[in-house]
Amino acid sequence: MARREGAQDWADLTHGLTFTGQDTGGGCTALVADPPGGHALSLTNGDSRFPETLQDFYVGVAPTAIKEETFSLFVRGGVVTELFPAA
């Protein structure tokens, strides 16, 4: 996914990004940044709020912050529990 966005790896993709809080509708909020490849990178707590720990969070990449994700993953207890598309 990072290479498709023009980065060598995940660290390269996310380094230097500025995340801002955004209302994504229906009472949901996310931290959103725009990587150089032109998509939106969203971070949540895996439900409807901002992430609160490094152990439990959700990452989504979509054409815009409110569109359906083309890549996503859930981390629970520090372990990736769901990955789309599946590896």
The first five atom37 places (N, CA, C, CB, O) and aatype in JSON, in Angstrom:
{
  "aatype": [12, 0, 1, 1, 6, 7, 0, 5, 3, 17, 0, 3, 10, 16, 8, 7, 10, 16, 13, 16, 7, 5, 3, 16, 7, 7, 7, 4, 16, 0, 10, 19, 0, 3, 14, 14, 7, 7, 8, 0, 10, 15, 10, 16, 2, 7, 3, 15, 1, 13, 14, 6, 16, 10, 5, 3, 13, 18, 19, 7, 19, 0, 14, 16, 0, 9, 11, 6, 6, 16, 13, 15, 10, 13, 19, 1, 7, 7, 19, 19, 16, 6, 10, 13, 14, 0, 0],
  "atom_mask": [
    [1, 1, 1, 1, 1],
    [1, 1, 1, 1, 1],
    [1, 1, 1, 1, 1],
    [1, 1, 1, 1, 1],
    [1, 1, 1, 1, 1],
    [1, 1, 1, 0, 1],
    [1, 1, 1, 1, 1],
    [1, 1, 1, 1, 1],
    [1, 1, 1, 1, 1],
    [1, 1, 1, 1, 1],
    [1, 1, 1, 1, 1],
    [1, 1, 1, 1, 1],
    [1, 1, 1, 1, 1],
    [1, 1, 1, 1, 1],
    [1, 1, 1, 1, 1],
    [1, 1, 1, 0, 1],
    [1, 1, 1, 1, 1],
    [1, 1, 1, 1, 1],
    [1, 1, 1, 1, 1],
    [1, 1, 1, 1, 1],
    [1, 1, 1, 0, 1],
    [1, 1, 1, 1, 1],
    [1, 1, 1, 1, 1],
    [1, 1, 1, 1, 1],
    [1, 1, 1, 0, 1],
    [1, 1, 1, 0, 1],
    [1, 1, 1, 0, 1],
    [1, 1, 1, 1, 1],
    [1, 1, 1, 1, 1],
    [1, 1, 1, 1, 1],
    [1, 1, 1, 1, 1],
    [1, 1, 1, 1, 1],
    [1, 1, 1, 1, 1],
    [1, 1, 1, 1, 1],
    [1, 1, 1, 1, 1],
    [1, 1, 1, 1, 1],
    [1, 1, 1, 0, 1],
    [1, 1, 1, 0, 1],
    [1, 1, 1, 1, 1],
    [1, 1, 1, 1, 1],
    [1, 1, 1, 1, 1],
    [1, 1, 1, 1, 1],
    [1, 1, 1, 1, 1],
    [1, 1, 1, 1, 1],
    [1, 1, 1, 1, 1],
    [1, 1, 1, 0, 1],
    [1, 1, 1, 1, 1],
    [1, 1, 1, 1, 1],
    [1, 1, 1, 1, 1],
    [1, 1, 1, 1, 1],
    [1, 1, 1, 1, 1],
    [1, 1, 1, 1, 1],
    [1, 1, 1, 1, 1],
    [1, 1, 1, 1, 1],
    [1, 1, 1, 1, 1],
    [1, 1, 1, 1, 1],
    [1, 1, 1, 1, 1],
    [1, 1, 1, 1, 1],
    [1, 1, 1, 1, 1],
    [1, 1, 1, 0, 1],
    [1, 1, 1, 1, 1],
    [1, 1, 1, 1, 1],
    [1, 1, 1, 1, 1],
    [1, 1, 1, 1, 1],
    [1, 1, 1, 1, 1],
    [1, 1, 1, 1, 1],
    [1, 1, 1, 1, 1],
    [1, 1, 1, 1, 1],
    [1, 1, 1, 1, 1],
    [1, 1, 1, 1, 1],
    [1, 1, 1, 1, 1],
    [1, 1, 1, 1, 1],
    [1, 1, 1, 1, 1],
    [1, 1, 1, 1, 1],
    [1, 1, 1, 1, 1],
    [1, 1, 1, 1, 1],
    [1, 1, 1, 0, 1],
    [1, 1, 1, 0, 1],
    [1, 1, 1, 1, 1],
    [1, 1, 1, 1, 1],
    [1, 1, 1, 1, 1],
    [1, 1, 1, 1, 1],
    [1, 1, 1, 1, 1],
    [1, 1, 1, 1, 1],
    [1, 1, 1, 1, 1],
    [1, 1, 1, 1, 1],
    [1, 1, 1, 1, 1]
  ],
  "atom_positions": [
    [[0.83, -1.18, 0.0], [0.0, 0.0, 0.0], [0.87, 1.24, 0.0], [-0.94, 0.0, 1.2], [0.6, 2.19, -0.74]],
    [[1.91, 1.26, 0.82], [2.8, 2.42, 0.86], [3.44, 2.66, -0.49], [3.88, 2.23, 1.94], [3.52, 3.8, -0.95]],
    [[3.9, 1.61, -1.14], [4.54, 1.76, -2.46], [3.55, 2.29, -3.49], [5.12, 0.42, -2.93], [3.92, 3.09, -4.34]],
    [[2.32, 1.85, -3.42], [1.29, 2.35, -4.34], [1.08, 3.85, -4.16], [-0.04, 1.59, -4.13], [0.72, 4.55, -5.1]],
    [[1.3, 4.33, -2.94], [1.16, 5.75, -2.65], [2.43, 6.55, -2.93], [0.75, 5.95, -1.2], [2.48, 7.75, -2.7]],
    [[3.46, 5.86, -3.43], [4.69, 6.55, -3.79], [5.74, 6.57, -2.69], [0.0, 0.0, 0.0], [6.72, 7.31, -2.8]],
    [[5.57, 5.76, -1.63], [6.52, 5.7, -0.53], [7.21, 4.33, -0.53], [5.82, 5.95, 0.82], [6.67, 3.36, -1.05]],
    [[8.39, 4.27, 0.06], [9.13, 3.01, 0.13], [8.52, 2.04, 1.14], [10.58, 3.27, 0.47], [8.51, 0.83, 0.93]],
    [[8.01, 2.59, 2.26], [7.45, 1.76, 3.31], [6.49, 2.61, 4.15], [8.58, 1.14, 4.21], [6.27, 3.78, 3.86]],
    [[5.92, 1.98, 5.18], [4.93, 2.66, 6.0], [5.52, 3.88, 6.69], [4.35, 1.7, 7.05], [4.88, 4.93, 6.74]],
    [[6.74, 3.76, 7.22], [7.38, 4.89, 7.91], [7.57, 6.06, 6.95], [8.73, 4.46, 8.5], [7.32, 7.21, 7.33]],
    [[8.0, 5.79, 5.73], [8.19, 6.83, 4.73], [6.85, 7.49, 4.37], [8.85, 6.24, 3.46], [6.78, 8.7, 4.17]],
    [[5.81, 6.68, 4.3], [4.48, 7.2, 3.96], [3.96, 8.15, 5.02], [3.5, 6.04, 3.77], [3.38, 9.18, 4.69]],
    [[4.16, 7.82, 6.29], [3.55, 8.59, 7.36], [4.46, 9.67, 7.94], [3.13, 7.68, 8.46], [3.98, 10.57, 8.63]],
    [[5.76, 9.61, 7.68], [6.69, 10.6, 8.24], [6.36, 12.0, 7.74], [8.15, 10.24, 7.88], [6.23, 12.23, 6.54]],
    [[6.23, 12.92, 8.66], [6.0, 14.3, 8.3], [4.56, 14.66, 8.0], [0.0, 0.0, 0.0], [4.27, 15.82, 7.69]],
    [[3.65, 13.7, 8.08], [2.24, 14.03, 7.83], [1.67, 14.83, 8.99], [1.41, 12.74, 7.61], [2.05, 14.63, 10.14]],
    [[0.77, 15.73, 8.68], [0.06, 16.49, 9.69], [-1.36, 15.96, 9.77], [0.08, 18.02, 9.38], [-2.1, 16.01, 8.78]],
    [[-1.74, 15.46, 10.93], [-3.08, 14.93, 11.14], [-3.96, 15.98, 11.79], [-3.04, 13.65, 11.99], [-3.52, 16.68, 12.72]],
    [[-5.18, 16.09, 11.32], [-6.15, 17.01, 11.92], [-7.42, 16.24, 12.24], [-6.46, 18.2, 10.97], [-7.76, 15.27, 11.57]],
    [[-8.11, 16.67, 13.28], [-9.37, 16.05, 13.65], [-10.44, 16.4, 12.64], [0.0, 0.0, 0.0], [-10.54, 17.55, 12.2]],
    [[-11.24, 15.42, 12.27], [-12.29, 15.64, 11.29], [-13.54, 14.88, 11.69], [-11.82, 15.21, 9.88], [-13.48, 13.72, 12.1]],
    [[-14.68, 15.55, 11.58], [-15.98, 14.9, 11.78], [-16.28, 14.14, 10.5], [-17.12, 15.95, 12.12], [-16.37, 14.74, 9.43]],
    [[-16.44, 12.83, 10.59], [-16.7, 12.02, 9.41], [-18.18, 11.67, 9.27], [-15.88, 10.76, 9.45], [-18.54, 10.84, 8.44]],
    [[-19.02, 12.29, 10.08], [-20.47, 12.1, 9.97], [-20.99, 11.11, 10.99], [0.0, 0.0, 0.0], [-20.28, 10.2, 11.42]],
    [[-22.23, 11.28, 11.37], [-22.87, 10.36, 12.31], [-22.25, 10.34, 13.69], [0.0, 0.0, 0.0], [-22.34, 9.33, 14.38]],
    [[-21.62, 11.44, 14.1], [-20.99, 11.49, 15.41], [-19.62, 10.85, 15.46], [0.0, 0.0, 0.0], [-19.06, 10.71, 16.55]],
    [[-19.07, 10.46, 14.33], [-17.76, 9.83, 14.27], [-16.69, 10.87, 14.0], [-17.72, 8.73, 13.19], [-16.91, 11.83, 13.28]],
    [[-15.52, 10.66, 14.59], [-14.39, 11.55, 14.36], [-13.15, 10.72, 14.04], [-14.14, 12.45, 15.6], [-13.04, 9.56, 14.45]],
    [[-12.24, 11.3, 13.3], [-11.0, 10.63, 12.93], [-9.88, 11.65, 12.83], [-11.16, 9.87, 11.59], [-10.13, 12.83, 12.6]],
    [[-8.66, 11.19, 13.01], [-7.49, 11.99, 12.68], [-7.18, 11.7, 11.23], [-6.26, 11.68, 13.63], [-7.03, 10.54, 10.85]],
    [[-7.08, 12.74, 10.4], [-6.94, 12.56, 8.96], [-5.72, 13.34, 8.46], [-8.22, 13.03, 8.22], [-5.47, 14.47, 8.87]],
    [[-4.97, 12.7, 7.56], [-3.83, 13.33, 6.89], [-3.9, 12.98, 5.41], [-2.47, 12.88, 7.52], [-4.53, 12.0, 5.02]],
    [[-3.24, 13.79, 4.61], [-3.21, 13.58, 3.17], [-1.8, 13.22, 2.72], [-3.71, 14.83, 2.42], [-0.97, 14.11, 2.54]],
    [[-1.5, 11.91, 2.53], [-0.19, 11.52, 2.02], [0.03, 12.07, 0.61], [-0.05, 9.98, 2.01], [-0.94, 12.42, -0.06]],
    [[1.27, 12.15, 0.15], [1.57, 12.72, -1.16], [0.88, 12.02, -2.33], [3.03, 12.7, -1.38], [0.68, 12.63, -3.37]],
    [[0.51, 10.74, -2.17], [-0.11, 9.99, -3.26], [-1.53, 10.4, -3.59], [0.0, 0.0, 0.0], [-2.09, 9.91, -4.58]],
    [[-2.13, 11.27, -2.79], [-3.45, 11.79, -3.12], [-4.62, 11.15, -2.41], [0.0, 0.0, 0.0], [-5.77, 11.49, -2.71]],
    [[-4.39, 10.24, -1.48], [-5.47, 9.65, -0.72], [-5.53, 10.25, 0.67], [-5.29, 8.13, -0.64], [-4.67, 11.05, 1.04]],
    [[-6.53, 9.88, 1.44], [-6.65, 10.31, 2.83], [-6.31, 9.14, 3.74], [-8.07, 10.85, 3.13], [-6.77, 8.02, 3.51]],
    [[-5.52, 9.39, 4.77], [-5.15, 8.41, 5.76], [-5.9, 8.77, 7.04], [-3.6, 8.36, 5.99], [-5.72, 9.86, 7.58]],
    [[-6.75, 7.86, 7.53], [-7.57, 8.12, 8.71], [-7.19, 7.19, 9.84], [-9.06, 7.95, 8.38], [-6.92, 6.01, 9.63]],
    [[-7.16, 7.74, 11.06], [-6.88, 6.97, 12.26], [-8.04, 7.15, 13.23], [-5.54, 7.41, 12.92], [-8.48, 8.27, 13.48]],
    [[-8.54, 6.04, 13.77], [-9.57, 6.09, 14.81], [-9.22, 5.09, 15.91], [-10.98, 5.79, 14.21], [-8.21, 4.4, 15.84]],
    [[-10.08, 5.03, 16.91], [-9.9, 4.04, 17.97], [-10.5, 2.69, 17.57], [-10.53, 4.53, 19.27], [-10.59, 1.79, 18.4]],
    [[-10.9, 2.55, 16.33], [-11.51, 1.32, 15.85], [-13.01, 1.35, 15.94], [0.0, 0.0, 0.0], [-13.69, 0.4, 15.55]],
    [[-13.54, 2.45, 16.46], [-14.98, 2.6, 16.59], [-15.38, 3.93, 15.96], [-15.43, 2.53, 18.08], [-15.59, 4.0, 14.75]],
    [[-15.5, 4.97, 16.76], [-15.99, 6.23, 16.22], [-15.25, 7.45, 16.76], [-17.45, 6.37, 16.5], [-15.7, 8.58, 16.56]],
    [[-14.15, 7.26, 17.43], [-13.43, 8.36, 18.06], [-11.94, 8.33, 17.7], [-13.6, 8.3, 19.6], [-11.46, 7.43, 17.02]],
    [[-11.23, 9.37, 18.17], [-9.79, 9.44, 17.97], [-9.09, 8.25, 18.65], [-9.23, 10.78, 18.5], [-9.58, 7.75, 19.67]],
    [[-7.95, 7.81, 18.11], [-7.21, 6.74, 18.78], [-6.72, 7.22, 20.14], [-6.01, 6.27, 17.91], [-6.35, 8.39, 20.31]],
    [[-6.72, 6.31, 21.1], [-6.32, 6.67, 22.45], [-5.04, 5.98, 22.9], [-7.42, 6.35, 23.42], [-4.39, 6.43, 23.84]],
    [[-4.67, 4.88, 22.22], [-3.45, 4.15, 22.59], [-2.75, 3.66, 21.33], [-3.78, 2.96, 23.54], [-3.33, 3.67, 20.24]],
    [[-1.52, 3.23, 21.49], [-0.77, 2.62, 20.4], [-1.09, 1.13, 20.3], [0.74, 2.83, 20.59], [-0.62, 0.45, 19.39]],
    [[-1.88, 0.62, 21.22], [-2.21, -0.8, 21.27], [-3.52, -1.14, 20.56], [-2.29, -1.25, 22.69], [-3.73, -2.28, 20.14]],
    [[-4.42, -0.14, 20.43], [-5.75, -0.37, 19.85], [-6.12, 0.8, 18.94], [-6.82, -0.56, 20.96], [-6.37, 1.91, 19.41]],
    [[-6.14, 0.53, 17.63], [-6.49, 1.6, 16.7], [-6.86, 1.01, 15.34], [-5.33, 2.6, 16.56], [-6.7, -0.18, 15.09]],
    [[-7.36, 1.87, 14.49], [-7.77, 1.52, 13.12], [-7.11, 2.5, 12.18], [-9.34, 1.54, 12.96], [-7.04, 3.7, 12.46]],
    [[-6.61, 2.0, 11.06], [-6.03, 2.84, 10.0], [-6.79, 2.54, 8.72], [-4.48, 2.56, 9.81], [-6.99, 1.38, 8.36]],
    [[-7.22, 3.59, 8.05], [-7.89, 3.43, 6.76], [-7.3, 4.37, 5.74], [0.0, 0.0, 0.0], [-6.97, 5.51, 6.05]],
    [[-7.18, 3.89, 4.5], [-6.73, 4.73, 3.38], [-7.84, 4.72, 2.35], [-5.36, 4.21, 2.77], [-8.32, 3.66, 1.94]],
    [[-8.25, 5.92, 1.94], [-9.38, 6.05, 1.0], [-9.12, 7.23, 0.08], [-10.73, 6.22, 1.77], [-8.27, 8.07, 0.36]],
    [[-9.87, 7.3, -1.03], [-9.72, 8.45, -1.93], [-9.92, 9.79, -1.21], [-10.71, 8.34, -3.09], [-9.23, 10.77, -1.49]],
    [[-10.87, 9.84, -0.28], [-11.07, 10.97, 0.62], [-11.45, 10.4, 1.97], [-12.18, 11.96, 0.08], [-11.76, 9.21, 2.08]],
    [[-11.43, 11.22, 3.0], [-11.63, 10.73, 4.36], [-12.98, 10.05, 4.57], [-11.5, 11.86, 5.33], [-13.11, 9.21, 5.46]],
    [[-13.98, 10.38, 3.79], [-15.32, 9.85, 4.03], [-15.68, 8.73, 3.05], [-16.34, 10.96, 3.94], [-16.73, 8.12, 3.19]],
    [[-14.85, 8.46, 2.08], [-15.12, 7.4, 1.1], [-14.75, 6.04, 1.65], [-14.36, 7.67, -0.2], [-14.1, 5.93, 2.68]],
    [[-15.18, 4.97, 0.94], [-14.85, 3.61, 1.35], [-13.35, 3.36, 1.2], [-15.65, 2.59, 0.53], [-12.74, 3.78, 0.21]],
    [[-12.77, 2.69, 2.18], [-11.33, 2.46, 2.2], [-10.87, 1.48, 1.12], [-10.91, 1.94, 3.56], [-11.56, 0.51, 0.8]],
    [[-9.69, 1.76, 0.57], [-9.05, 0.82, -0.35], [-8.03, -0.04, 0.4], [-8.36, 1.59, -1.5], [-7.58, -1.07, -0.12]],
    [[-7.67, 0.38, 1.62], [-6.79, -0.38, 2.5], [-7.19, -0.05, 3.93], [-5.27, -0.05, 2.24], [-7.5, 1.1, 4.23]],
    [[-7.18, -1.05, 4.8], [-7.45, -0.78, 6.22], [-6.87, -1.89, 7.07], [-8.96, -0.65, 6.48], [-6.64, -3.0, 6.61]],
    [[-6.63, -1.54, 8.33], [-6.21, -2.54, 9.29], [-6.68, -2.15, 10.69], [-4.68, -2.73, 9.26], [-6.79, -0.97, 11.01]],
    [[-6.94, -3.15, 11.49], [-7.27, -2.98, 12.9], [-6.12, -3.54, 13.72], [-8.61, -3.68, 13.27], [-5.58, -4.6, 13.41]],
    [[-5.75, -2.83, 14.77], [-4.76, -3.31, 15.73], [-5.47, -3.41, 17.07], [-3.5, -2.36, 15.81], [-6.07, -2.44, 17.54]],
    [[-5.41, -4.58, 17.69], [-6.0, -4.83, 19.0], [-4.94, -5.47, 19.88], [-7.28, -5.74, 18.9], [-4.35, -6.49, 19.51]],
    [[-4.69, -4.87, 21.03], [-3.67, -5.41, 21.92], [-2.3, -5.43, 21.28], [0.0, 0.0, 0.0], [-1.48, -6.28, 21.61]],
    [[-2.04, -4.5, 20.37], [-0.74, -4.41, 19.72], [-0.53, -5.38, 18.57], [0.0, 0.0, 0.0], [0.57, -5.49, 18.04]],
    [[-1.59, -6.1, 18.18], [-1.49, -7.1, 17.12], [-2.5, -6.76, 16.0], [-1.75, -8.53, 17.7], [-3.65, -6.42, 16.28]],
    [[-2.06, -6.86, 14.76], [-2.98, -6.65, 13.63], [-3.99, -7.78, 13.65], [-2.21, -6.59, 12.25], [-3.62, -8.95, 13.55]],
    [[-5.28, -7.43, 13.78], [-6.32, -8.45, 13.86], [-7.14, -8.54, 12.58], [-7.22, -8.17, 15.02], [-7.75, -9.57, 12.31]],
    [[-7.17, -7.48, 11.8], [-7.88, -7.48, 10.53], [-7.08, -6.67, 9.53], [-9.31, -6.92, 10.69], [-6.52, -5.63, 9.88]],
    [[-7.04, -7.13, 8.29], [-6.3, -6.45, 7.24], [-7.11, -6.52, 5.96], [-4.89, -7.06, 7.04], [-7.53, -7.61, 5.56]],
    [[-7.35, -5.39, 5.31], [-8.08, -5.36, 4.05], [-7.26, -4.56, 3.04], [-9.49, -4.73, 4.23], [-6.83, -3.46, 3.37]],
    [[-7.02, -5.04, 1.84], [-7.31, -6.42, 1.44], [-6.4, -7.37, 2.18], [-7.15, -6.59, -0.08], [-5.3, -7.0, 2.6]],
    [[-6.85, -8.58, 2.33], [-6.1, -9.59, 3.08], [-4.76, -9.85, 2.4], [-6.91, -10.91, 3.2], [-4.65, -9.86, 1.18]],
    [[-3.74, -10.07, 3.22], [-2.4, -10.32, 2.69], [-2.29, -11.74, 2.15], [-1.33, -10.09, 3.77], [-1.23, -12.13, 1.66]]
  ]
}
